[in-house]
């Protein structure tokens, strides 16, 4: 995995040493599909954002206020039973429906953090929403 890789599981927000991140409410566990269809491990692991116990899961990562470029990927090598709609800081970054030919949907947006936490949430119309991974950097 790349330097700075954070493994997000279903645990709540807390300090994890170098970083603070997690879900605003317990969100179960992630999945590791071990599928030959996955281009690499980033695509093979996922966390569901709409489990019955937490249908509006929200993930947060501590980040200094400012502007960030966020690239986010949603998908599942084993199932295509979703409509992906994922917001980052209220901006729709991922929007699409997977197929057997296109299992992952991704998007990139520039967003502004103003409360010290980069927030990832379900977008309107999401069904069985999932997140595989995200890349975050400061433009410029």
The first five atom37 places (N, CA, C, CB, O) and aatype in JSON, in Angstrom:
{
  "aatype": [20, 20, 20, 20, 20, 20, 20, 20, 20, 20, 20, 20, 20, 20, 20, 20, 20, 20, 20, 20, 20, 20, 20, 20, 20, 20, 20, 20, 20, 20, 20, 20, 20, 20, 20, 20, 20, 20, 20, 20, 20, 20, 20, 20, 20, 20, 20, 20, 20, 20, 20, 20, 20, 20, 20, 20, 20, 20, 20, 20, 20, 20, 20, 20, 20, 20, 20, 20, 20, 20, 20, 20, 20, 20, 20, 20, 20, 20, 20, 20, 20, 20, 20, 20, 20, 20, 20, 20, 20, 20, 20, 20, 20, 20, 20, 20, 20, 20, 20, 20, 20, 20, 20, 20, 20, 20, 20, 20, 20, 20, 20, 20, 20, 20, 20, 20, 20, 20, 20, 20, 20, 20, 20, 20, 20, 20, 20, 20, 20, 20, 20, 20, 20, 20, 20, 20, 20, 20, 20, 20],
  "atom_mask": [
    [1, 1, 1, 1, 1],
    [1, 1, 1, 1, 1],
    [1, 1, 1, 1, 1],
    [1, 1, 1, 1, 1],
    [1, 1, 1, 1, 1],
    [1, 1, 1, 1, 1],
    [1, 1, 1, 1, 1],
    [1, 1, 1, 1, 1],
    [1, 1, 1, 1, 1],
    [1, 1, 1, 1, 1],
    [1, 1, 1, 1, 1],
    [1, 1, 1, 1, 1],
    [1, 1, 1, 1, 1],
    [1, 1, 1, 1, 1],
    [1, 1, 1, 1, 1],
    [1, 1, 1, 1, 1],
    [1, 1, 1, 1, 1],
    [1, 1, 1, 1, 1],
    [1, 1, 1, 1, 1],
    [1, 1, 1, 1, 1],
    [1, 1, 1, 1, 1],
    [1, 1, 1, 1, 1],
    [1, 1, 1, 1, 1],
    [1, 1, 1, 1, 1],
    [1, 1, 1, 1, 1],
    [1, 1, 1, 1, 1],
    [1, 1, 1, 1, 1],
    [1, 1, 1, 1, 1],
    [1, 1, 1, 1, 1],
    [1, 1, 1, 1, 1],
    [1, 1, 1, 1, 1],
    [1, 1, 1, 1, 1],
    [1, 1, 1, 1, 1],
    [1, 1, 1, 1, 1],
    [1, 1, 1, 1, 1],
    [1, 1, 1, 1, 1],
    [1, 1, 1, 1, 1],
    [1, 1, 1, 1, 1],
    [1, 1, 1, 1, 1],
    [1, 1, 1, 1, 1],
    [1, 1, 1, 1, 1],
    [1, 1, 1, 1, 1],
    [1, 1, 1, 1, 1],
    [1, 1, 1, 1, 1],
    [1, 1, 1, 1, 1],
    [1, 1, 1, 1, 1],
    [1, 1, 1, 1, 1],
    [1, 1, 1, 1, 1],
    [1, 1, 1, 1, 1],
    [1, 1, 1, 1, 1],
    [1, 1, 1, 1, 1],
    [1, 1, 1, 1, 1],
    [1, 1, 1, 1, 1],
    [1, 1, 1, 1, 1],
    [1, 1, 1, 1, 1],
    [1, 1, 1, 1, 1],
    [1, 1, 1, 1, 1],
    [1, 1, 1, 1, 1],
    [1, 1, 1, 1, 1],
    [1, 1, 1, 1, 1],
    [1, 1, 1, 1, 1],
    [1, 1, 1, 1, 1],
    [1, 1, 1, 1, 1],
    [1, 1, 1, 1, 1],
    [1, 1, 1, 1, 1],
    [1, 1, 1, 1, 1],
    [1, 1, 1, 1, 1],
    [1, 1, 1, 1, 1],
    [1, 1, 1, 1, 1],
    [1, 1, 1, 1, 1],
    [1, 1, 1, 1, 1],
    [1, 1, 1, 1, 1],
    [1, 1, 1, 1, 1],
    [1, 1, 1, 1, 1],
    [1, 1, 1, 1, 1],
    [1, 1, 1, 1, 1],
    [1, 1, 1, 1, 1],
    [1, 1, 1, 1, 1],
    [1, 1, 1, 1, 1],
    [1, 1, 1, 1, 1],
    [1, 1, 1, 1, 1],
    [1, 1, 1, 1, 1],
    [1, 1, 1, 1, 1],
    [1, 1, 1, 1, 1],
    [1, 1, 1, 1, 1],
    [1, 1, 1, 1, 1],
    [1, 1, 1, 1, 1],
    [1, 1, 1, 1, 1],
    [1, 1, 1, 1, 1],
    [1, 1, 1, 1, 1],
    [1, 1, 1, 1, 1],
    [1, 1, 1, 1, 1],
    [1, 1, 1, 1, 1],
    [1, 1, 1, 1, 1],
    [1, 1, 1, 1, 1],
    [1, 1, 1, 1, 1],
    [1, 1, 1, 1, 1],
    [1, 1, 1, 1, 1],
    [1, 1, 1, 1, 1],
    [1, 1, 1, 1, 1],
    [1, 1, 1, 1, 1],
    [1, 1, 1, 1, 1],
    [1, 1, 1, 1, 1],
    [1, 1, 1, 1, 1],
    [1, 1, 1, 1, 1],
    [1, 1, 1, 1, 1],
    [1, 1, 1, 1, 1],
    [1, 1, 1, 1, 1],
    [1, 1, 1, 1, 1],
    [1, 1, 1, 1, 1],
    [1, 1, 1, 1, 1],
    [1, 1, 1, 1, 1],
    [1, 1, 1, 1, 1],
    [1, 1, 1, 1, 1],
    [1, 1, 1, 1, 1],
    [1, 1, 1, 1, 1],
    [1, 1, 1, 1, 1],
    [1, 1, 1, 1, 1],
    [1, 1, 1, 1, 1],
    [1, 1, 1, 1, 1],
    [1, 1, 1, 1, 1],
    [1, 1, 1, 1, 1],
    [1, 1, 1, 1, 1],
    [1, 1, 1, 1, 1],
    [1, 1, 1, 1, 1],
    [1, 1, 1, 1, 1],
    [1, 1, 1, 1, 1],
    [1, 1, 1, 1, 1],
    [1, 1, 1, 1, 1],
    [1, 1, 1, 1, 1],
    [1, 1, 1, 1, 1],
    [1, 1, 1, 1, 1],
    [1, 1, 1, 1, 1],
    [1, 1, 1, 1, 1],
    [1, 1, 1, 1, 1],
    [1, 1, 1, 1, 1],
    [1, 1, 1, 1, 1],
    [1, 1, 1, 1, 1],
    [1, 1, 1, 1, 1],
    [1, 1, 1, 1, 1]
  ],
  "atom_positions": [
    [[0.84, -1.19, 0.0], [0.0, 0.0, 0.0], [0.88, 1.25, 0.0], [-0.95, 0.0, 1.22], [2.02, 1.22, 0.48]],
    [[0.35, 2.35, -0.54], [1.14, 3.58, -0.59], [1.43, 4.14, 0.8], [0.42, 4.61, -1.43], [0.73, 3.83, 1.76]],
    [[2.45, 4.96, 0.88], [2.77, 5.62, 2.14], [1.57, 6.44, 2.58], [4.03, 6.52, 2.01], [0.9, 7.06, 1.76]],
    [[1.31, 6.45, 3.87], [0.18, 7.21, 4.38], [-1.15, 6.47, 4.26], [0.09, 8.51, 3.67], [-2.2, 7.05, 4.52]],
    [[-1.11, 5.21, 3.88], [-2.33, 4.42, 3.73], [-3.02, 4.25, 5.07], [-2.03, 3.06, 3.1], [-2.39, 3.86, 6.05]],
    [[-4.32, 4.53, 5.1], [-5.11, 4.34, 6.3], [-6.09, 3.21, 6.04], [-5.86, 5.64, 6.71], [-6.84, 3.26, 5.07]],
    [[-6.11, 2.22, 6.87], [-7.08, 1.15, 6.71], [-8.33, 1.52, 7.48], [-6.51, -0.22, 7.19], [-8.33, 1.56, 8.71]],
    [[-9.39, 1.8, 6.75], [-10.65, 2.17, 7.37], [-11.48, 0.92, 7.61], [-11.43, 3.19, 6.51], [-11.76, 0.17, 6.67]],
    [[-11.85, 0.7, 8.82], [-12.76, -0.38, 9.14], [-14.06, 0.26, 9.62], [-12.15, -1.35, 10.22], [-14.3, 1.43, 9.32]],
    [[-14.88, -0.44, 10.32], [-16.16, 0.11, 10.74], [-16.15, 0.77, 12.1], [-17.17, -0.94, 10.73], [-17.21, 1.06, 12.65]],
    [[-14.96, 1.03, 12.66], [-14.91, 1.6, 14.0], [-15.14, 3.1, 13.99], [-13.58, 1.28, 14.65], [-15.0, 3.77, 12.96]],
    [[-15.49, 3.62, 15.15], [-15.83, 5.03, 15.27], [-14.58, 5.91, 15.27], [-16.62, 5.28, 16.55], [-13.46, 5.44, 15.46]],
    [[-14.82, 7.18, 15.04], [-13.77, 8.2, 14.95], [-12.95, 8.2, 16.23], [-14.37, 9.6, 14.7], [-13.48, 8.22, 17.34]],
    [[-11.6, 8.18, 16.05], [-10.71, 8.28, 17.2], [-9.3, 8.56, 16.71], [-10.74, 6.97, 18.05], [-9.01, 8.46, 15.52]],
    [[-8.43, 8.91, 17.64], [-7.03, 9.12, 17.33], [-6.39, 7.75, 17.14], [-6.31, 9.94, 18.46], [-6.52, 6.87, 17.98]],
    [[-5.69, 7.59, 16.01], [-5.05, 6.31, 15.71], [-3.54, 6.49, 15.56], [-5.64, 5.69, 14.43], [-2.9, 5.84, 14.73]],
    [[-2.98, 7.37, 16.38], [-1.55, 7.62, 16.31], [-1.26, 8.83, 15.45], [-0.81, 6.4, 15.77], [-1.44, 9.97, 15.89]],
    [[-0.81, 8.6, 14.21], [-0.48, 9.7, 13.31], [-1.72, 10.41, 12.77], [0.36, 9.19, 12.16], [-1.63, 11.57, 12.36]],
    [[-2.86, 9.74, 12.75], [-4.09, 10.29, 12.17], [-5.28, 10.03, 13.1], [-4.36, 9.69, 10.78], [-5.27, 9.1, 13.9]],
    [[-6.3, 10.88, 12.97], [-7.59, 10.63, 13.62], [-8.62, 10.46, 12.52], [-7.99, 11.81, 14.61], [-8.72, 11.31, 11.63]],
    [[-9.38, 9.37, 12.57], [-10.39, 9.11, 11.55], [-11.33, 8.02, 12.04], [-9.75, 8.72, 10.21], [-11.04, 7.31, 13.0]],
    [[-12.46, 7.89, 11.35], [-13.42, 6.83, 11.64], [-14.83, 7.27, 11.33], [-13.31, 6.4, 13.09], [-15.06, 8.36, 10.8]],
    [[-15.77, 6.42, 11.68], [-17.19, 6.64, 11.42], [-17.82, 7.39, 12.58], [-17.92, 5.3, 11.18], [-17.37, 7.24, 13.72]],
    [[-18.83, 8.18, 12.32], [-19.5, 8.91, 13.39], [-20.34, 7.99, 14.27], [-20.38, 10.01, 12.8], [-20.71, 8.37, 15.38]],
    [[-20.65, 6.79, 13.78], [-21.31, 5.73, 14.56], [-20.74, 4.4, 14.08], [-22.89, 5.78, 14.4], [-20.32, 4.29, 12.92]],
    [[-20.71, 3.41, 14.94], [-20.16, 2.1, 14.56], [-20.77, 1.63, 13.24], [-20.43, 1.04, 15.68], [-21.98, 1.76, 13.03]],
    [[-19.93, 1.1, 12.37], [-20.38, 0.74, 11.03], [-19.93, -0.67, 10.62], [-19.86, 1.75, 10.01], [-19.6, -0.91, 9.46]],
    [[-19.9, -1.6, 11.58], [-19.56, -2.98, 11.26], [-18.11, -3.12, 10.84], [-20.47, -3.51, 10.17], [-17.22, -2.43, 11.35]],
    [[-17.88, -4.02, 9.91], [-16.53, -4.29, 9.44], [-16.46, -4.13, 7.93], [-16.07, -5.7, 9.85], [-17.48, -4.17, 7.24]],
    [[-15.26, -3.95, 7.43], [-15.06, -3.88, 5.99], [-15.01, -5.27, 5.38], [-13.77, -3.12, 5.67], [-15.01, -6.27, 6.09]],
    [[-14.98, -5.31, 4.07], [-14.91, -6.56, 3.32], [-13.6, -6.61, 2.54], [-16.12, -6.71, 2.35], [-13.16, -5.6, 2.0]],
    [[-13.0, -7.77, 2.5], [-11.84, -8.04, 1.66], [-12.26, -9.2, 0.76], [-10.53, -8.38, 2.51], [-12.34, -10.34, 1.21]],
    [[-12.53, -8.9, -0.51], [-13.12, -9.89, -1.41], [-12.14, -10.94, -1.93], [-13.74, -9.19, -2.58], [-12.55, -12.04, -2.31]],
    [[-10.85, -10.62, -1.95], [-9.86, -11.55, -2.52], [-10.28, -12.02, -3.9], [-9.67, -12.75, -1.59], [-10.27, -13.22, -4.19]],
    [[-10.63, -11.09, -4.74], [-11.14, -11.38, -6.09], [-10.07, -11.12, -7.15], [-12.38, -10.54, -6.38], [-9.35, -10.12, -7.1]],
    [[-9.98, -12.02, -8.1], [-9.07, -11.85, -9.23], [-9.53, -10.69, -10.14], [-8.98, -13.15, -10.04], [-8.75, -10.22, -10.97]],
    [[-10.77, -10.24, -10.0], [-11.28, -9.13, -10.8], [-10.74, -7.78, -10.34], [-12.79, -9.11, -10.75], [-10.76, -6.81, -11.1]],
    [[-10.25, -7.71, -9.11], [-9.75, -6.45, -8.55], [-8.38, -6.12, -9.13], [-9.68, -6.52, -7.01], [-7.49, -6.96, -9.12]],
    [[-8.2, -4.88, -9.64], [-6.89, -4.49, -10.17], [-5.78, -4.53, -9.13], [-6.98, -3.1, -10.75], [-4.64, -4.88, -9.45]],
    [[-6.09, -4.18, -7.88], [-5.15, -4.29, -6.76], [-5.95, -4.24, -5.46], [-4.07, -3.14, -6.8], [-7.18, -4.15, -5.48]],
    [[-5.25, -4.31, -4.33], [-5.9, -4.43, -3.03], [-6.84, -3.25, -2.72], [-4.86, -4.53, -1.95], [-7.84, -3.44, -2.03]],
    [[-6.54, -2.07, -3.22], [-7.4, -0.91, -2.96], [-8.82, -1.15, -3.49], [-6.81, 0.35, -3.6], [-9.79, -0.71, -2.88]],
    [[-8.93, -1.84, -4.6], [-10.24, -2.12, -5.22], [-10.9, -3.35, -4.6], [-10.07, -2.31, -6.73], [-12.11, -3.54, -4.75]],
    [[-10.12, -4.16, -3.92], [-10.63, -5.43, -3.38], [-11.26, -5.27, -2.01], [-9.5, -6.43, -3.3], [-12.04, -6.13, -1.58]],
    [[-10.95, -4.19, -1.31], [-11.51, -3.95, 0.02], [-12.55, -2.84, -0.06], [-10.39, -3.57, 1.03], [-12.42, -1.91, -0.85]],
    [[-13.58, -2.96, 0.77], [-14.66, -1.97, 0.75], [-15.34, -1.9, 2.1], [-15.68, -2.3, -0.35], [-15.27, -2.82, 2.91]],
    [[-16.01, -0.78, 2.31], [-16.86, -0.59, 3.48], [-18.21, -0.13, 2.97], [-16.24, 0.44, 4.5], [-18.3, 0.79, 2.16]],
    [[-19.27, -0.78, 3.46], [-20.62, -0.37, 3.09], [-21.05, 0.84, 3.91], [-21.63, -1.53, 3.29], [-20.73, 0.94, 5.1]],
    [[-21.77, 1.75, 3.27], [-22.19, 2.99, 3.93], [-23.68, 3.02, 4.26], [-21.87, 4.17, 3.05], [-24.18, 4.01, 4.79]],
    [[-24.39, 1.92, 3.97], [-25.83, 1.92, 4.2], [-26.29, 0.59, 4.81], [-26.59, 2.19, 2.9], [-27.25, -0.02, 4.33]],
    [[-25.62, 0.16, 5.84], [-26.04, -1.06, 6.55], [-27.32, -0.77, 7.31], [-24.92, -1.57, 7.51], [-27.56, 0.38, 7.69]],
    [[-28.14, -1.78, 7.55], [-29.4, -1.54, 8.29], [-29.2, -0.86, 9.64], [-30.12, -2.86, 8.51], [-30.01, -0.02, 10.04]],
    [[-28.13, -1.19, 10.36], [-27.89, -0.58, 11.67], [-27.37, 0.85, 11.56], [-26.91, -1.42, 12.46], [-27.44, 1.61, 12.53]],
    [[-26.85, 1.23, 10.39], [-26.29, 2.57, 10.2], [-26.51, 2.97, 8.74], [-24.76, 2.6, 10.57], [-25.56, 3.03, 7.96]],
    [[-27.76, 3.26, 8.36], [-28.08, 3.49, 6.94], [-27.54, 4.8, 6.36], [-29.56, 3.48, 6.78], [-27.53, 4.98, 5.14]],
    [[-27.1, 5.69, 7.21], [-26.53, 6.96, 6.74], [-25.14, 7.16, 7.33], [-27.44, 8.14, 7.11], [-24.86, 8.17, 7.97]],
    [[-24.28, 6.17, 7.12], [-22.93, 6.2, 7.69], [-22.16, 7.42, 7.18], [-22.18, 4.92, 7.35], [-22.26, 7.79, 6.02]],
    [[-21.4, 8.02, 8.08], [-20.57, 9.17, 7.77], [-19.16, 8.87, 8.27], [-21.14, 10.49, 8.41], [-18.96, 8.49, 9.42]],
    [[-18.17, 9.06, 7.38], [-16.77, 8.84, 7.72], [-16.07, 10.19, 7.77], [-16.08, 7.9, 6.69], [-16.3, 11.05, 6.92]],
    [[-15.21, 10.38, 8.79], [-14.49, 11.64, 8.91], [-13.0, 11.38, 9.15], [-15.07, 12.5, 10.04], [-12.61, 10.41, 9.8]],
    [[-12.2, 12.29, 8.6], [-10.75, 12.26, 8.74], [-10.3, 13.64, 9.18], [-10.05, 11.82, 7.4], [-10.63, 14.64, 8.54]],
    [[-9.55, 13.71, 10.29], [-9.05, 15.01, 10.74], [-8.16, 15.61, 9.66], [-8.26, 14.87, 12.09], [-7.28, 14.93, 9.12]],
    [[-8.4, 16.88, 9.33], [-7.63, 17.57, 8.29], [-7.64, 19.06, 8.6], [-8.22, 17.29, 6.87], [-8.68, 19.62, 8.94]],
    [[-6.49, 19.71, 8.5], [-6.48, 21.16, 8.71], [-7.42, 21.86, 7.73], [-5.05, 21.72, 8.57], [-7.56, 21.42, 6.59]],
    [[-8.04, 22.91, 8.16], [-8.92, 23.67, 7.27], [-8.16, 24.08, 6.03], [-9.5, 24.91, 7.99], [-6.98, 24.45, 6.09]],
    [[-8.84, 24.01, 4.9], [-8.21, 24.37, 3.64], [-8.83, 23.62, 2.48], [-6.71, 24.11, 3.69], [-9.86, 22.97, 2.63]],
    [[-8.18, 23.71, 1.34], [-8.67, 23.11, 0.1], [-7.93, 21.8, -0.17], [-8.5, 24.08, -1.09], [-6.72, 21.7, 0.01]],
    [[-8.69, 20.78, -0.6], [-8.14, 19.46, -0.88], [-8.68, 18.93, -2.2], [-8.47, 18.49, 0.27], [-9.83, 19.18, -2.56]],
    [[-7.85, 18.19, -2.9], [-8.3, 17.43, -4.07], [-8.52, 16.01, -3.58], [-7.24, 17.5, -5.28], [-7.61, 15.38, -3.04]],
    [[-9.75, 15.51, -3.78], [-10.11, 14.17, -3.3], [-10.51, 13.31, -4.49], [-11.26, 14.25, -2.26], [-11.35, 13.7, -5.3]],
    [[-9.89, 12.15, -4.58], [-10.24, 11.14, -5.58], [-10.82, 9.97, -4.8], [-8.98, 10.7, -6.46], [-10.16, 9.45, -3.9]],
    [[-12.04, 9.55, -5.14], [-12.73, 8.51, -4.39], [-13.21, 7.42, -5.34], [-13.91, 9.1, -3.59], [-13.65, 7.72, -6.45]],
    [[-13.12, 6.16, -4.9], [-13.55, 5.02, -5.7], [-14.57, 4.21, -4.92], [-12.34, 4.14, -6.11], [-14.38, 3.91, -3.74]],
    [[-15.67, 3.86, -5.6], [-16.71, 2.99, -5.04], [-16.88, 1.8, -5.96], [-18.06, 3.75, -4.86], [-16.88, 1.95, -7.18]],
    [[-17.03, 0.62, -5.38], [-17.26, -0.56, -6.2], [-17.16, -1.83, -5.41], [-16.3, -0.59, -7.34], [-16.93, -1.83, -4.2]],
    [[-17.34, -2.94, -6.12], [-17.31, -4.25, -5.5], [-17.01, -5.27, -6.6], [-18.67, -4.57, -4.77], [-17.76, -5.36, -7.57]],
    [[-15.93, -6.03, -6.47], [-15.62, -7.01, -7.51], [-16.61, -8.17, -7.55], [-14.24, -7.54, -7.31], [-16.67, -8.89, -8.55]],
    [[-17.38, -8.36, -6.49], [-18.27, -9.52, -6.39], [-19.73, -9.22, -6.7], [-18.19, -10.1, -5.03], [-20.48, -10.13, -7.05]],
    [[-20.15, -7.95, -6.58], [-21.56, -7.62, -6.74], [-21.73, -6.31, -7.5], [-22.25, -7.54, -5.38], [-20.88, -5.42, -7.41]],
    [[-22.83, -6.21, -8.24], [-23.16, -4.97, -8.96], [-24.58, -4.53, -8.58], [-23.03, -5.16, -10.51], [-25.37, -4.12, -9.44]],
    [[-24.89, -4.63, -7.29], [-26.23, -4.36, -6.78], [-26.33, -3.01, -6.07], [-26.66, -5.46, -5.82], [-26.94, -2.9, -5.01]],
    [[-25.72, -1.98, -6.65], [-25.65, -0.68, -5.99], [-25.93, 0.45, -6.95], [-24.3, -0.49, -5.35], [-25.88, 0.3, -8.17]],
    [[-26.22, 1.6, -6.37], [-26.18, 2.88, -7.06], [-25.28, 3.73, -6.19], [-27.63, 3.54, -7.28], [-25.63, 4.05, -5.06]],
    [[-24.11, 4.09, -6.71], [-23.14, 4.82, -5.92], [-23.36, 6.32, -6.03], [-21.72, 4.47, -6.35], [-23.4, 6.88, -7.13]],
    [[-23.5, 6.96, -4.87], [-23.58, 8.4, -4.75], [-22.84, 8.75, -3.45], [-25.09, 8.92, -4.74], [-23.33, 8.48, -2.36]],
    [[-21.66, 9.33, -3.59], [-20.85, 9.63, -2.41], [-20.47, 11.11, -2.42], [-19.58, 8.74, -2.37], [-19.94, 11.63, -3.4]],
    [[-20.77, 11.77, -1.31], [-20.41, 13.18, -1.12], [-19.14, 13.29, -0.3], [-21.56, 13.94, -0.42], [-18.89, 12.49, 0.6]],
    [[-18.33, 14.28, -0.63], [-17.2, 14.68, 0.19], [-17.39, 16.16, 0.48], [-15.8, 14.38, -0.52], [-17.46, 16.98, -0.43]],
    [[-17.48, 16.49, 1.76], [-17.75, 17.88, 2.18], [-18.98, 18.43, 1.46], [-16.52, 18.77, 1.9], [-19.0, 19.6, 1.07]],
    [[-20.02, 17.59, 1.27], [-21.26, 18.03, 0.65], [-21.23, 18.1, -0.86], [-21.63, 19.35, 1.18], [-22.24, 18.44, -1.48]],
    [[-20.09, 17.8, -1.47], [-19.96, 17.81, -2.93], [-20.05, 16.38, -3.46], [-18.62, 18.47, -3.36], [-19.34, 15.5, -2.99]],
    [[-20.94, 16.16, -4.43], [-21.07, 14.83, -5.02], [-19.81, 14.51, -5.82], [-22.33, 14.74, -5.94], [-19.5, 15.19, -6.8]],
    [[-19.07, 13.49, -5.39], [-17.8, 13.13, -6.02], [-17.95, 11.86, -6.86], [-16.71, 12.94, -4.97], [-17.38, 11.77, -7.94]],
    [[-18.7, 10.9, -6.36], [-18.94, 9.65, -7.09], [-20.42, 9.54, -7.37], [-18.43, 8.4, -6.29], [-21.25, 9.72, -6.47]],
    [[-20.76, 9.25, -8.64], [-22.16, 9.09, -9.03], [-22.23, 8.12, -10.2], [-22.8, 10.47, -9.42], [-21.74, 8.42, -11.29]],
    [[-22.82, 6.95, -9.97], [-22.96, 5.99, -11.06], [-23.46, 4.65, -10.58], [-21.64, 5.83, -11.76], [-23.52, 4.38, -9.38]],
    [[-23.81, 3.83, -11.54], [-24.31, 2.48, -11.28], [-23.35, 1.48, -11.89], [-25.75, 2.3, -11.85], [-23.09, 1.53, -13.1]],
    [[-22.8, 0.56, -11.08], [-21.86, -0.41, -11.62], [-22.55, -1.45, -12.51], [-21.12, -1.1, -10.48], [-23.76, -1.69, -12.39]],
    [[-21.77, -2.05, -13.38], [-22.23, -3.16, -14.23], [-21.17, -4.25, -14.15], [-22.46, -2.69, -15.74], [-20.12, -4.05, -13.56]],
    [[-21.44, -5.39, -14.74], [-20.44, -6.46, -14.73], [-19.2, -6.06, -15.52], [-21.04, -7.75, -15.31], [-18.12, -6.6, -15.29]],
    [[-19.33, -5.12, -16.45], [-18.18, -4.64, -17.23], [-17.46, -3.47, -16.55], [-18.63, -4.22, -18.63], [-16.26, -3.28, -16.75]],
    [[-18.19, -2.7, -15.73], [-17.62, -1.55, -15.02], [-18.03, -1.65, -13.56], [-18.1, -0.18, -15.64], [-19.07, -1.13, -13.16]],
    [[-17.22, -2.32, -12.77], [-17.56, -2.6, -11.37], [-17.24, -1.45, -10.42], [-16.83, -3.83, -10.92], [-17.77, -1.4, -9.31]],
    [[-16.37, -0.53, -10.86], [-15.97, 0.58, -10.0], [-16.32, 1.91, -10.66], [-14.47, 0.52, -9.69], [-16.15, 2.09, -11.86]],
    [[-16.81, 2.82, -9.85], [-17.13, 4.18, -10.29], [-16.23, 5.1, -9.46], [-18.68, 4.54, -10.1], [-16.11, 4.92, -8.25]],
    [[-15.6, 6.07, -10.12], [-14.71, 6.96, -9.38], [-14.92, 8.39, -9.8], [-13.26, 6.56, -9.58], [-15.47, 8.68, -10.87]],
    [[-14.47, 9.28, -8.96], [-14.58, 10.7, -9.26], [-13.55, 11.48, -8.47], [-15.99, 11.22, -8.94], [-12.98, 10.98, -7.5]],
    [[-13.32, 12.7, -8.91], [-12.37, 13.61, -8.26], [-13.02, 14.98, -8.14], [-11.02, 13.69, -9.06], [-13.7, 15.44, -9.05]],
    [[-12.8, 15.62, -7.0], [-13.33, 16.98, -6.8], [-12.39, 17.74, -5.88], [-14.78, 16.94, -6.2], [-11.64, 17.14, -5.11]],
    [[-12.44, 19.05, -5.98], [-11.73, 19.92, -5.05], [-12.76, 20.4, -4.04], [-11.03, 21.14, -5.79], [-13.79, 20.97, -4.4]],
    [[-12.47, 20.18, -2.76], [-13.41, 20.52, -1.69], [-12.7, 21.37, -0.65], [-14.01, 19.24, -1.04], [-11.47, 21.41, -0.59]],
    [[-13.48, 22.04, 0.18], [-12.93, 22.87, 1.24], [-13.36, 22.34, 2.6], [-13.38, 24.33, 1.08], [-14.55, 22.15, 2.85]],
    [[-12.39, 22.11, 3.47], [-12.65, 21.72, 4.85], [-12.64, 22.98, 5.69], [-11.58, 20.68, 5.37], [-11.69, 23.76, 5.63]],
    [[-13.71, 23.19, 6.47], [-13.77, 24.39, 7.32], [-14.03, 24.06, 8.79], [-14.87, 25.31, 6.81], [-14.12, 24.97, 9.62]],
    [[-14.14, 22.76, 9.12], [-14.41, 22.37, 10.51], [-13.35, 21.42, 11.06], [-15.77, 21.72, 10.61], [-13.55, 20.82, 12.12]],
    [[-12.22, 21.26, 10.36], [-11.15, 20.4, 10.84], [-11.33, 18.93, 10.53], [-11.01, 20.57, 12.28], [-10.52, 18.11, 10.95]],
    [[-12.4, 18.58, 9.8], [-12.64, 17.18, 9.44], [-13.13, 17.08, 8.01], [-13.66, 16.53, 10.4], [-14.08, 17.76, 7.62]],
    [[-12.48, 16.24, 7.23], [-12.93, 15.91, 5.88], [-14.05, 14.88, 6.05], [-11.75, 15.36, 4.96], [-13.83, 13.83, 6.64]],
    [[-15.24, 15.19, 5.52], [-16.43, 14.36, 5.77], [-16.89, 13.69, 4.5], [-17.56, 15.21, 6.36], [-17.05, 14.33, 3.46]],
    [[-17.12, 12.36, 4.59], [-17.6, 11.54, 3.48], [-18.95, 10.99, 3.88], [-16.59, 10.39, 3.12], [-19.1, 10.39, 4.95]],
    [[-19.97, 11.19, 3.01], [-21.33, 10.78, 3.35], [-22.06, 10.27, 2.11], [-22.11, 11.95, 3.98], [-21.59, 10.42, 0.99]],
    [[-23.23, 9.68, 2.34], [-24.08, 9.2, 1.26], [-24.69, 10.37, 0.51], [-25.18, 8.27, 1.79], [-25.13, 11.35, 1.12]],
    [[-24.72, 10.26, -0.81], [-25.4, 11.23, -1.63], [-26.84, 10.81, -1.85], [-24.69, 11.41, -2.97], [-27.18, 9.64, -1.69]],
    [[-27.69, 11.76, -2.21], [-29.09, 11.48, -2.48], [-29.21, 10.44, -3.59], [-29.83, 12.77, -2.87], [-28.56, 10.56, -4.63]],
    [[-30.05, 9.43, -3.37], [-30.28, 8.4, -4.37], [-29.37, 7.2, -4.26], [-30.15, 8.98, -5.71], [-29.48, 6.26, -5.06]],
    [[-28.44, 7.2, -3.29], [-27.54, 6.06, -3.12], [-28.31, 4.82, -2.69], [-26.45, 6.38, -2.09], [-29.26, 4.9, -1.91]],
    [[-27.88, 3.68, -3.21], [-28.46, 2.38, -2.85], [-27.3, 1.42, -2.63], [-29.46, 1.85, -3.96], [-26.49, 1.2, -3.53]],
    [[-27.21, 0.85, -1.43], [-26.14, -0.09, -1.11], [-24.77, 0.57, -1.4], [-26.3, -1.4, -1.93], [-23.9, -0.04, -2.03]],
    [[-24.6, 1.78, -0.94], [-23.4, 2.58, -1.2], [-22.17, 1.93, -0.57], [-23.58, 4.0, -0.65], [-22.25, 1.35, 0.52]],
    [[-21.03, 2.03, -1.25], [-19.78, 1.45, -0.77], [-18.62, 2.39, -1.11], [-19.54, 0.05, -1.39], [-18.68, 3.16, -2.07]],
    [[-17.57, 2.3, -0.3], [-16.34, 3.04, -0.58], [-15.18, 2.06, -0.54], [-16.12, 4.21, 0.44], [-15.05, 1.26, 0.39]],
    [[-14.34, 2.12, -1.58], [-13.13, 1.3, -1.61], [-11.95, 2.08, -1.05], [-12.83, 0.83, -3.04], [-11.32, 1.66, -0.08]],
    [[-11.65, 3.22, -1.67], [-10.52, 4.0, -1.2], [-10.65, 5.44, -1.66], [-9.2, 3.4, -1.68], [-11.44, 5.76, -2.54]],
    [[-9.84, 6.3, -1.03], [-9.76, 7.68, -1.47], [-8.33, 8.16, -1.37], [-10.7, 8.56, -0.65], [-7.56, 7.73, -0.51]],
    [[-7.98, 9.06, -2.27], [-6.69, 9.75, -2.26], [-6.99, 11.21, -1.96], [-5.91, 9.58, -3.63], [-7.92, 11.79, -2.52]],
    [[-6.19, 11.8, -1.08], [-6.39, 13.18, -0.68], [-5.06, 13.91, -0.83], [-6.92, 13.28, 0.78], [-4.04, 13.44, -0.34]],
    [[-5.08, 15.07, -1.5], [-3.89, 15.89, -1.53], [-4.28, 17.36, -1.55], [-3.01, 15.54, -2.73], [-5.43, 17.71, -1.83]],
    [[-3.31, 18.21, -1.27], [-3.52, 19.65, -1.26], [-3.06, 20.2, -2.6], [-2.76, 20.34, -0.07], [-1.87, 20.13, -2.91]],
    [[-3.96, 20.75, -3.41], [-3.52, 21.28, -4.7], [-2.63, 22.51, -4.54], [-4.73, 21.63, -5.55], [-2.7, 23.25, -3.56]],
    [[-1.79, 22.68, -5.57], [-0.96, 23.88, -5.63], [0.25, 23.75, -4.83], [-1.69, 25.06, -5.2], [1.06, 24.67, -4.77]]
  ]
}
